Amino acid sequence: MPDPFVVVGGDAAGLSAASKAKREAPERDVVVFEKGRWISYAHCGTPYFVEGVVETLDDLLSLSPDEVEERGVDLRREHEVTGVNTDARTVGVDGPDGQFEQPYSDLLVATGAHAVTSPIEGHELDAALPMHGLDNAAATRALLMDPDADHLAAVGGEEYVDRERVERCGALEPPETVAIVGGGYVGVEMAEAFSAHDLDVHLFQRPSHVLESFGDPIAERVEETLRDHGVTLHLDTEVARLVDDTGASTGDGRVAGLECAGGTTLECELALVGIGVRPNTHLLEDTPVALGESGAVAVDDFGATNVDGVYAAGDCAEMTHAVTGESTWVPLGLTANRAGRAVGTTVARTDHDAGDNGDGSGHGGVSPADREPVGSIAGTAVTKAFDMEVGRSGITDLDEARSYGFDPVKETITTRSRSGYYPGAAETTVTLVADRDSERLLGGAIAGTDRAAVRIDTVATALEAETTVGDLERTDLAYAPPFSPVWDPILTAAKVLRGSL
């Protein structure tokens, strides 16, 4: 196989890279190995599938295997890459027809991340699930249905889904009480999803607030909304273990309750464990490919690792933070798609017959001008709890800002989302953080019920441009009564913060 580009992982980063490389270099062989059956799916849509807003798993698929192959990509599902030999430039593959060695000229590791369940005991019990991956989403939705229902038809994804698991979970009696362990994005979104099924929802969070990275003022508005919709919050509460109806946290039983470190107990028939994810890097353990401090793969501005011809992108790789300039790990969907597309562009322009370009970068025969940067990130994210929208970008924690050498100043304001006389105006809370010496904007967060979340894009754009608070205050944002007051909430916050500076 001449000059093959091999991709490990068939989701956002992997298929973005493969599609772009094949489009720019159609003569190049592009092979994608995916150890599972699912490819190219919208992980962020799973809470809305469980809720019922998204009807079936098929609606969450961006590309079918046939569509990938129509692009000229050699997609091989249910093929697990078990090892990488960077000296021989081969990967070991275990597929339905046995094991074999696949050579590569360029290799992209796009293996994603996995859900963290330890140190919580009992996470193996039936009806104790992480909300990570479509099979977990399918199992969760099946649990909420009548045991006599046609579960496979209802969840969809018949070609891909773990049918045995769906049927096993669907045969269980639907729960009345659910415990959500973890108050991050997934925990908050799933609280709304379970409430839509009239469950008694309890959310357990070890820190003192949900959505910690958004800051206290924003988190408090989310918590108020959750309580108003009947969600019971257990903050400052660490869950120690899940148990079955015999009190055991091992075996084949169904979860029947949980126990907290402080002695709190709750009887529940469903437990969702959403305490975070970690990068999948085990494939590189016996290779010279370097990992960063986060545990994800260390890459340069073009997604290249320290080993010639090996790239990494998506939830398994670090990126450069727009504010600090340091490597960081923030696994998000746009980050994966953008980085994968950039790597695919660089690989398509690489001519291995041309030899090293002489700059010591390890990029082989691709000139610096032809390499496509993966870009920086600011950790920009949005989510919602019922009608409360929230967004954040950059650094909002003062201690974190100080750790990078900044002298941070923070201000929080609450104002209206539209002109006061126009119907629909709602209270919007904005937090902004800046460096006292340079007056550079460091981060921000927002909460409100009237199109609040999308306003964080203004902050994200300002962070990428290293904008000062004064520059942000003078930004010419659009105004009309149905959309904003004369002073947009972001501008009002910048005005107040600049006064403090």
N, C-alpha and C positions, 0 to 999 in steps of 0.2 A: 504494500500500500504506500504510494508516494506521498511524502510530506504531510502526514495526517495531523489534524488538530483534534485532540481527544478531550472531551468534556466529561467530568464526573459530576452528575447531578442534573436532573431534568426539570428544574423549576425555573424561577425568575431569572437568576443570573446565568445559569447554564444555557437555557434555551435562547435567551437574549443574545448571548455571545455566539452560540452556534448559528443562529439565523443571520446575524450581522456578518459573520465571517463568510458564510456561504454566499450571501448576497454580493459581497465585495470581491470575493475570490471564488467564483463558481467552479473553477477547475480543481479546487482544493477538496480533499476528502475530510469531512467533518463527521466525527463519531461521538454520540452522546450515550453514556451508560447511566441508567437509572435503576437502582436496586428494587424499587417498588413498582406498582402499577400506575399510580397517579403521576401526571405531569402537568406543568403549567397551570397551576390552580391558584385561586385568590384566598390565601390563608386568612386574611383579615376579614373575609366575609363569613367565616364559620359561625360567629355568634348570631348573625342575622339569619343564617340557615336554621340554627337551633330554635330561634325565636319563631320562625315561620314566615318572616318577611321575604326571604329567598326560598323559593318553593323546593327545589331539588339540588343535589350536589352538582348535577350537570350544568346548572346556571353559574357555578363558580369556576368552570373550566375555561381558560383563555384559548388554548390550542388543543386540538385532538391529535393523537398519534398520526393519523392520516395527513392532517394539515402540516405537521412537522416534516413528514417524509416527502410531501409535495414540494417543500422548499429545498429538497435535495440533501437533507440531513439524515444520516444513518442513525436512527434512534433505536436503542436496544433496551427495552424495559425488562425488569426482573433479571438484570445483570448487575451483580455487586462487584465493585472494584475492591479487591482485598489487599492490595499493596502497590507501592510505587518504587521502581528502580530508576533513580535519576541518572545513574551512570550509563545504564543500557538504554535509557529513555523508553521504558516499557511500563505498563501497568498490568498487574495480575487480575484476571476477571473470572468470576464464578457465575456461570449462566445455566440456563435450563439444559444445555447440551454438554455441560462439563466445564472444566477449567482451562484457561488459555492465557497466553501473553499477547497483549496488544501494544505494538510500537507507537510512539508519538514523536512528532517534531516539536509541537507545542502542546502543553497540557494545562487545562483550567480545572482547578479544584473548586467546585461550587456545591459543596456537600451540606450546606445549610446548618441548622441548629436542632437541638433536641430539648424536649421539656425536662425541667428539673422536678423530680418528685421526692428525692431523699433530702433531708433526713426524716421525712414523715413516714412512720411505719404504717403498714396496711394499705399502701397505695396500689397493691396488686389485687385487692379484693374486687369482686364484681360491683359495678356501679360506683367505683372510685376511679375517676378518669381525668387525664390532663386534656385541656382543650388545645391540642396541637396536632394538626394533620386532619385530613378528611375522614379517615376511618374512625378517629375518636369523635368527630362531629356526628358521623352517622350513628355510632353506638349511642351517643347521648340523646339524639332525637328519637331513636327507636325506644329508648327507655321511657320517654314521655308519652308514648302512644299506648292505646289499648292493646293488650296481648293478642287479641283476635284480629288485629289489623294486618293489612298486607304491608309489612315494614319495608321490604325491598323495593316495592313500587313507590312507596312514599318518599324514601330517602334518595332514590335515583342513583346514578353512577353505577348501573348494574354491571358494566364491563370491568370496573375497577374495584368496587367496594369489597371489603371483607364480609362476605355473605354470611358465613358461620357466626361471626361476632355480632352482626346486626340481628340475626334471628335469636341468638342467645340472650342478648340484652332486651330485645322486644318481647321475649316470653316472660320477663319479670313484671311484677305488678308495678304500675307507675308510682313514682314517689309523691309524697305529700310535702316533705321537707327536704331542702337541699342546703348543703354547706359549701360555700365557696371559700377556698383557702388561698388568699392572695388578693390584694386590692390594687393591682396594676391595671393596665388597659383591659386585659382579658377578663379579670375579675369583675370590673365595673360593667363592662359590656354584657357579660353573662348574667349579672344580677338583673338587668333589664330583660334579657331573653327568658330567664326562668320565671320572672314575674308575669310575663305574657301568658304563661301556662298556669297561672293562679297557684303557684307553689309558695310555701312559706320559706322565704329566702333569708339565709344568714350569711354574712360576709365576715371572714376573719382576716385581720391584718396585724402583723407583728409590730410595725411602726405605729406611730400615733395618728397618722393620716393615710387615706387612700391616695393614689396618684402622687407619691412623694415628690417626684421630680418636677411637678407643676408648682410647688410652693404652697404654704399653708392657706393663704386667702382663696386660692382657686380650689384647693382640696375641700375646704370647708363648705363652699357652695355646692360641690358635688355631693358631699355627705348629707347636707340638708335635703337635697333633691332625692337621694336614695331613701332616706328616712320617710320623706313625704309620700313615697310610693310603696311604703310597707316593708322595705328591706331593713333587717336588723343588723346593725354594725357592731362588731366586736373588735374594737381598736386596742392597740397595745396588748394584743393577745396572741400568744404563740401556740399553734396547734402541734401537739406532740405525736399523736397517732390516731389512725382510723381503726375502728373495731367492727366485728360482725356481731350477730345477736348473741353469741356466746361470750363476748368480751375479748375474743382473740383478734390479733392483728395480722395473722398469717393463715394460710389455708385457702380453700375454694369458696368460702362463704360470701354472702353479699354484705356490703357495708351497712351498718345499722346505727352508727354514731361516731362521734369523735371525742377525744379527750385533749384538753389544753394543759400546757405546762403549769398554769396557775390553779388548776383544779376544775375549771369550767368544763362541763360536758353538754353535749347536745345529741338528741336522738334524730337521726336523719336516714333517709333511704338512698340518697345520692350525694356524692361528694365530688366536687370539681377542684382539682389541685392545679393552681396557676401561679406558682411562685417564681417563675422565670424560665429562661432558656440558656443553654450553653452551646458554644460552637462545636460542630462536628469536625474534629481534627485528628481523630485516632488513625486515619489513613496515612498520616505523615509522621507517625511516631518514630519509625526507623529510617527516616530520611534526613538529609541535611537542611531541609526547609525549615526556616526559623519561625517561631511563634512570637507574638508580641506579649507585653505584660498582661494583657487581658485574657490570654489563652487562645485568642484567635490568630489566624495566620498574619504575619507581618508582611505588608506589601508597600511598594513605592507609589508615586503619584500616578502610575500607569497600570496598577494592579499586578505588577511583577514581584515575585518573591526574590530571595537572595540566590536562588538556583536558576541558571540559564534555562529558558524555555518553560518555566513553571509559573503559572499565574494563580491567583485566588480572588474570588469575588463573592459577594452576597453575605449571608448570615454567618459564614465561617471566617470572614476576613475583616481586618481592621481597616479604618479609613482615617484621613486627616481631618481634625476638627477645625472648622472655619474660624473659631474664636481663639483657641489656644495654639493652633498650629501643631499640636501633638497628635500622635496616633491614638485612636479610641475605637471602641466597639459599640455600635448602636445598630442592632439588626432591625431594619425596616425595609418595606417593599420597594420604594422608589430607589433607595440606595442600591439594592441588589440589581434591579433592572438596568439602572444607569451604568453601574460598574461593569456588568456583563456585556453590555453593548459596546462600551469603550474597549474592553479587552478583545472582543471579537474584531473590532476595527483594527487594532494594533496587530493582531495575529494575521489578519488578511493581508496586511502590508509588509509582513516579514518575509524576507527572502533568505532562507538558510544557506543557500549556495553562495551568498555574498560574503559570508563570514561575519566576524564581529565588527561592529561599527567603530570600535576603537575608543569609545568614551568610558569603558569600564562598567557600563550599566548592566551587562549581561542580556541585552535585548537582541543579540544576534544581528542579522542583516536588516535592521530597520533604523532609518535615520531618526534623530530626535524630533525633527519637524513632522514626521509621519506618525509618531506615537500619539494615541488619543488619551488625554487625562481622564481619570475616573471622577475627578472633582472632589470637593470637600463636603463635609456634612456639618449640620448644626444641631442634630437631634430633633429636628422639627417633627412634631406629631400632633394629631388631633384625635379626639374621641368624643363620645357623648354618653350621658346617663339620663335616659328618658328624654326630656326636652332641654336638658342642660348641656350645652356644647362647651368644650374646653380645647385649648391649644397651647403649645409651648415650643420655644426654640432657644437654642443657646444655653447659657449658664444662668440659672436663677437662684442657685444656692450660694450664699455668701461665703461659707467655708470653702466650698469648691473653688470659687473665684480667687480667694486668698491663696489657695494652694498653688495656683498658677502665677502668682506674683501680682495680681491686681489688688487695688484698694477699692472694693465694691461699695456702691451706694444703691439702695433699693427704695422704690416708692410704689405704692399701690393706690389706685384711684377707682372709684365707681361712678359711672356716668350713664347717660342714656344712649341707646343704640341708634336712635333716629331723632329728628327734631321733636321737641316735646309736644307740639300741637298735632303731630301726625300720628294716626292710630298705629298701634303695634310696637311702640317704643318700649324697650325693656332695659332693666339695669344690666350694665356690662362692667365687669371688673377686669382691670388691666394691671399687671405688675411689670415693671421694667427695672433692669439692673444695668448700671454703667460703672466704668472705671473713673475714679475721682480725678486722677492726674491727667489722663488723655481725653476724658469725657467720651470715650468710645463706648458704644452700646455693647453690652455683653450678653444680654438675653431678655426674654420676656415670656409672659404667660397671660392667658385671657380666659374668661368664663362669661357665659350669658346665654339667653334663650333665643335671641334674635340674630341669627347669622354671625355669631361671635367667632366660631372656630376659624373660618376662612380668613379673618383679619390677621391671624398670626403670620400669614404669608408676607405681610408688609415688614414684620420684624425679621423674618428669615432673610428677606432680600437685603435689608439694612445690615444684617450681620455679615453676609457674604461680601458686602462692599466696604466693610470696616467703617461704617457710618458713625459719626458722633451724634450725641443726643440732640445737639443744636441742629445738625443737618436733618435729622429725623423730624424734628419739630417744624422745620421749614419745608418739608416734603409736600408737594402739591397733590394731595389726595382728593378724590372726587367728592362732591357734595350735592345732594338733593334731599329734600325732606323725607322721602320714602326709604332712603338708604342710610343716611347718616346725619348727625347734627353738623353744623358748620365746622366745628372742631371734632374730627373723628376721635373715638375713644383712644386710639393709639397716639394721636397728636396731643390730646389732653394729658395723657400720661407722660409723654416726652416733655411737655411744657412744665409739669410739676417736678419731674426729676431734674430737669435742667436748673430749676430754681434751687433745688437742694445741692446741686453740684457747685 
